[in-house]
Amino acid sequence: MTDVDFVEGYLPDDEALVAARVRAADFGCVPLGPAAGAALRFMAATLQARAVVEIGTGAGVSGLYLLRGMARDGVLTSIDLEPEYHRSARKVFTEAGFPPGRTRLIMGKALDVLPRLTPGGYDLVFVDSARVEYPSCYEQAVSLLRPGGVLAFHNVLAGGRVADPSRRDPETLALREVARAIREDERLVPALLPVGGGLLVAAVA
């Protein structure tokens, strides 16, 4: 067993997460793995997050991790274009015991929805959507966070493509851009965690 395998299996999925992953496979969307999910839950718990934004609902896997870490009265706002993803996520959350009042599912493009949210009103913003939109999401997400709030981007290493200087496709360039922007942003305290294909996180100083 490799170290990566051990890390991914350190906190195995329960029945609710297994069911959510099955739904994700049915949709053909790839959810974050157990290690990245555990990191998200840890961040939400550390922040005692009451207001979280998720960009990219998927089948509800990442939302379930976030809800399990958030404060008991916390509300997860999740944005996605696909109505079937919202239906799946709603079912996942309900079956896991979270009442409807704990979630707000918004259908639409993230770059259209984010400007309508309350500036400085959120503890955590998690981004797992179209990679080419990551730089634009970064600019808007920072404005949503309170001091001490955390921003997280999933899969920023893209299976080694970002570290390969020969790769110049639009997605890879966008990922390099957001990684550089967050590293150089004096408002942020960044870190790149080697889980989930690269979990890029930053706290608002």
C-alpha positions in Angstrom: 0.0 0.0 0.0 1.4 3.4 -0.9 1.2 6.5 1.3 -1.4 8.0 -1.1 -3.6 4.9 -0.7 -3.2 5.0 3.1 -4.2 8.7 3.2 -7.2 8.1 0.9 -8.4 5.2 3.0 -7.7 6.8 6.4 -11.3 7.9 6.8 -13.4 5.5 4.7 -16.8 6.4 3.3 -19.9 5.6 5.2 -23.2 4.5 3.5 -24.3 8.0 2.7 -21.1 8.9 0.9 -21.0 5.6 -0.9 -24.5 6.2 -2.2 -23.6 9.8 -3.2 -20.6 8.5 -5.1 -22.8 5.9 -6.9 -25.0 8.8 -8.1 -22.0 10.7 -9.2 -20.8 7.8 -11.3 -24.3 7.5 -12.9 -24.0 11.2 -13.9 -20.5 10.8 -15.2 -19.1 13.4 -12.8 -16.0 12.8 -10.7 -16.4 13.7 -7.1 -13.6 14.6 -4.7 -12.0 11.7 -2.9 -12.1 10.8 0.8 -8.9 12.7 1.7 -9.9 15.9 0.1 -13.4 15.5 1.6 -11.9 15.0 5.0 -9.8 18.2 4.5 -13.0 20.1 3.6 -14.8 18.8 6.7 -11.9 19.7 8.9 -11.7 23.3 7.5 -15.5 23.8 8.0 -15.2 22.4 11.5 -12.2 24.5 12.4 -14.0 27.6 11.2 -17.2 26.6 12.9 -18.6 27.7 9.5 -22.1 29.0 9.5 -22.2 30.3 5.9 -20.4 28.3 3.1 -20.5 28.7 -0.7 -19.9 25.7 -2.9 -19.3 26.2 -6.6 -20.2 23.0 -8.4 -22.8 20.9 -6.6 -22.2 17.7 -8.4 -24.1 14.7 -6.9 -23.7 16.1 -3.4 -20.5 14.4 -2.2 -18.5 17.6 -1.4 -21.6 19.3 0.0 -22.1 16.4 2.4 -18.5 16.7 3.7 -19.0 20.5 4.2 -22.3 20.1 6.0 -20.8 17.5 8.4 -18.1 20.0 9.4 -20.3 23.1 9.6 -21.9 24.5 12.7 -25.3 23.0 13.5 -27.1 26.1 12.3 -24.9 26.6 9.3 -26.3 27.0 5.7 -24.6 25.7 2.6 -25.2 27.6 -0.6 -24.4 25.4 -3.6 -24.4 26.6 -7.2 -24.6 24.5 -10.3 -26.1 24.7 -13.8 -27.4 21.2 -13.9 -30.9 20.6 -12.3 -30.3 16.8 -12.0 -27.3 17.5 -9.9 -29.4 19.6 -7.5 -32.0 16.9 -7.3 -29.4 14.3 -6.5 -27.7 16.5 -3.9 -31.0 17.3 -2.2 -31.7 13.6 -1.9 -28.2 12.9 -0.5 -28.5 15.6 2.1 -32.0 14.5 3.2 -31.0 10.9 3.4 -28.0 11.9 5.5 -30.3 13.7 8.0 -29.9 17.3 7.0 -33.2 19.3 6.9 -33.9 21.5 3.8 -33.3 24.7 5.8 -29.6 23.8 6.0 -29.0 24.1 2.2 -29.7 26.7 -0.5 -29.3 25.3 -4.0 -29.0 27.9 -6.7 -29.3 27.0 -10.4 -27.1 29.1 -12.6 -23.6 30.0 -13.8 -21.3 30.7 -10.9 -20.0 33.9 -12.4 -23.6 35.2 -12.6 -24.6 34.1 -9.2 -21.5 35.1 -7.1 -22.0 38.9 -7.5 -25.5 38.5 -6.0 -24.2 37.0 -2.8 -23.3 39.1 0.3 -19.8 40.5 0.3 -17.8 39.5 3.4 -20.7 37.3 4.5 -19.1 33.8 4.2 -16.7 31.6 6.2 -15.7 29.3 3.4 -15.9 29.1 -0.4 -15.1 25.8 -2.1 -14.7 25.8 -5.9 -15.0 22.6 -7.9 -16.3 23.7 -11.3 -15.1 24.4 -14.8 -11.3 24.8 -14.4 -11.1 27.6 -17.0 -13.3 29.7 -14.8 -11.1 29.3 -11.7 -9.3 32.7 -12.1 -12.6 34.6 -12.4 -14.1 32.6 -9.5 -11.1 33.5 -7.4 -11.6 37.2 -7.8 -15.3 37.0 -6.8 -14.8 34.4 -4.1 -12.3 36.5 -2.1 -14.7 39.4 -1.9 -17.3 37.0 -0.3 -15.1 35.9 2.6 -15.0 37.5 6.0 -11.6 38.1 7.7 -10.2 34.7 8.6 -12.4 33.0 6.0 -11.0 30.3 3.7 -11.0 29.7 0.0 -10.4 26.3 -1.5 -10.0 25.1 -5.1 -10.2 21.4 -6.0 -7.9 19.5 -8.4 -5.5 22.4 -9.3 -2.7 20.0 -10.2 -4.8 18.3 -12.9 -3.0 15.0 -12.8 0.4 16.5 -13.3 -0.5 18.8 -16.2 0.1 22.0 -14.3 3.6 21.0 -13.4 4.4 20.1 -17.0 5.7 23.2 -18.7 4.9 21.8 -22.2 1.2 21.9 -21.4 -0.4 25.1 -22.7 -4.1 24.2 -23.1 -6.6 26.7 -21.8 -7.5 24.7 -18.7 -3.9 24.2 -17.6 -3.1 27.9 -18.2 -6.1 28.9 -16.1 -5.0 26.6 -13.2 -1.5 28.1 -13.3 -3.0 31.5 -13.3 -5.2 31.0 -10.2 -2.3 29.3 -8.4 0.0 32.2 -9.1 -2.6 34.8 -8.3 -3.4 33.2 -4.9 0.3 32.8 -4.0 0.9 36.5 -4.8 -2.2 38.0 -3.2 -1.1 39.8 -0.1 -4.5 39.6 1.4 -4.2 35.8 1.6 -2.2 33.1 3.4 -2.0 30.2 0.9 -1.1 26.5 0.9 -1.2 23.8 -1.7 -2.2 20.5 -0.1 -1.3 17.2 -2.0 -4.8 15.7 -1.7 -7.7 15.6 -4.2 -5.4 16.2 -7.2 -4.1 19.3 -5.4 -6.3 21.3 -2.9 -5.3 24.9 -3.2 -6.4 26.7 0.0 -6.0 30.3 1.3 -7.1 32.2 4.4 -8.0 35.8 4.3 -5.5 37.5 6.6 
